[in-house]
Amino acid sequence: MPGDELVNATDDFLLSEIGKGNKAAFDQVYNKYWKKIFNAAYKRLEDTDQAKDVAQDVFVQLWTREKNTPIENLNAYLHTAARNAVFRLLEREGRYAFFPGEAAELEKLKAPHSQTDGDMLFKEFLQTFHALTASLPEQQRLIFHLRFQEGRSSQEIADTLRVSVKTVRNQMGRALARIKQSLLPVFLLLLRFFISF
């Protein structure tokens, strides 16, 4: 298939062609998805060079992977590969940026797994997370609840509590720093159980 015709080709067809070593099909996938994968990596890393490296690794992985392993959803495959590459990078560097929304992401990852140790570790993580949020100073706990469980903006929280937006952000920063420091070791262990490297 000539390169121009690949522009409108389906992902399944492009994958089939990549499996045959068609560089033009690979280039088409790269051009279609590179920016999305870069943005997904940048969102977690907040570092342009590292996000570029992750995106590059994802596409190298796509090109060099075992071709007899089918990919059912290319978009999902690439995003999962990017997420895993980010986690590996952060683990190598000994850091992980924890955000409360990722507890829900772990819940989704947990479902297909039946490893007893992993289940126990996951329960421990959630118990620790809930205990930590419950033990925050009253104002931090309330701000944390309003932000992450009710989804309110900093301005809305400031208006509700009659404090400045700066106070809301400072208290949220302190709460997240405390949670991040306490949960990092458990979270990194969970990554080994729930995310395939």
N, C-alpha and C positions, 0 to 999 in steps of 0.2 A: 504494500500500500504506500503510495507516495506521501511524503511528509505533509503536504497541504491537506490531504484527506484525513490525516490523523487528528487534526484540530477538532473535528466533530465526532471522533470515535469514542465509544463507551470505555469506561475504566476496565471492564472485563476484557474487551478486545485489546486494549493497550497492554494489560498484564500478560495476555497470551503472547503478544508480540515481543514483550520484554523477555519472556521465557525462551523465545527463539533467538535472543541476542540482538533484537532490533533497537539500535541506539536512538533512532528517531522517535520511537515510541517512548523510550525512557525519557528523552528530552521533553516530550510533550507532557508526561506526568510531572516531571521536575518543574516545568514552567507553570503548570496548573496548580501545584500544591506547595511549592517552595515557600511562598510568602505566608501561607496559613501555618505551616509547620514552624517557620521562623518565629511568627507571632506567638504561637503556643509555647515555644521554649522561652521566648523573651518575657512572657507574662510571669513565668516562675523564676527566671534567673535575673531579670532586669540588668542584663549585660549583653550588649550587642555582639561582641566577639564570641562569647560562649554560646549564645543563641544560634549564631551562624555555624559554629562548630557542630552543635547538636543537629541542626537541619542537614548539614553536609553528611554527618554520620548516618542519619536516617536514610538518605537516598543511596549512600554507598551500600548500606545493609539491604535495601530493596534490590539493587543491581546484582549483588553478590550472593543473595540468599539461595537456598536450595529450591530449584524451580518446580520440584514435584510436590511442594507444600502449597496447597491452594490458598488464595486470599479471597475471602468472600466479600469484604467491604474495604476497598482501598483507602478511603478517607479514614475509617476507624483504625485500620492497620497502621497508617502513617502517624496518626495522633497517639496511638498507644506506644509505638516505637519511640516517638519524641518524648513522651512522658517518662518512659523507662530510662531513656538516655539522660534525661535531666536528673532523675533520681540517682542514677549511678554516678553522675558528675558530682552532685551534692554530697553523696555519701563519701566519695573519694576525698572531697575537700573537708569532710567532717562538719558539714553544715546542712541544715534542712529548714526551709522557711515554712513553718507550720501555720496553717490558717484553719479556723473552725470548720469551714465548708468541706475540708478534706476528710473529716470524720465520716461524712455522708458518702464520700467517694470510696472510702475504705469499706463501708457497709456493702456497697455494690460489688466490690471486688471479692468480698468474703463469700458471697452466696455459693459459687460453684465449688468451693474448697471444703474438704472434710477433714483436714488435718487437725487432730486433737490439740496438739501444741499450738497451732496457729489460732484455733478457736479460743483457747484459753488466753493466749496473749492478746487477742483482739478484745476480749471481755475485760481484761486487765487495763488495756489502753482506755476503753470507754469509761470504766469505773474511775480511773485516775483523772481523766479529763473532766468528768462531772464533779468529782471531789474537789479538783483544783478550782473550777469555776465557782463552786459553792463556797470555797474558802477565801475568795477574793474580798478585799475590803468592800463595804456596802456600796459606795458610789461606783467603784469599778465593776462590781457584779451587775449592778443595775444598767450601767452603760453597755456592758458586754451583752446582756440579755436583749436590750433594745436594739442593738446593732445587728447581732447575729441570729437572734431568734424571731425578732419582729421585723428585721430588715429596714430599720429606720436610718436615715442619713444623719451625719454629724450635726447638721443644722436643726433637724427635727428633734434630736435628742437634747441639744442645747436649749431649744425652746421649751421642751417638756420639763426639763430639770431646772430651768432658769439659771443656767451657767453659760459661760462663753464656749464657742466652738473650740477654741484652743484648749480649754479644760477638758472637753470631751476627748479630743485627740490625744492629749497627754495621758489621761487616765486609760484610754484604750491601748496606747502604746505600752504602758506599764503592765497592764493585764496580759497582753499578748507576749511580752517579753518573759513574764513569769511562767506562763503556760508553756511557751516554746522551750524554755530551759528545762523545765521539769519533765516534759513529754518526749524530748528528743531521743533519749536512749530506747524507750519503748517503741517509738514510731519507726526508728531505723530497723529494729528487729522485725517489726510487722512488714516492712517493705520486703524483706527477704522471704517471708511466707506468702505474701499475697501478690507480688509482682514478679513475673518471671524475667530473669536477666538473660 
